[in-house]
Every structure is written in structure tokens, then in C-alpha cells.
């Protein structure tokens, strides 16, 4: 199972998890260094995927597929 854990990394490269975690064994990890302050608490994953998803979502076929929810909401 892949988990995402939030951490800080100091100038010497020491990684400190913000919350404790318990793993059944030693695991490999990848570290992505982010900007110092997050952008208004917006998910970076959402920002990175927005353009690709918009190409699929902004189509007449998608509007038709989800139109039943619009009718239910306005009733």
C-alpha cells in the first residue's frame, strides 16, 4: 500500500515526519521537496492534474452524462 506522509527536511537533509507512522517493515520512500509555504491550502495534486482533467470533463458528453444530477439538485 502506498502512503503519503507529510514531513519537513532541514538544511542538513534530516527528514522528520509530522505525524508518527507504523510500518510492518522497512520501506523504500520517495521525497518531493515542496515550496516553503503551501499555496492557500490548495492540493498540489489537484493543481497538477487540472489541465488534463479539464480536457476530459469539459465535453458535451460529460455534461450529458451528469445532467441527471443537475435536475435532481434544482428540484
Order of alpha helices (4+ residues) and beta strands (2+ residues): beta-beta-alpha-alpha
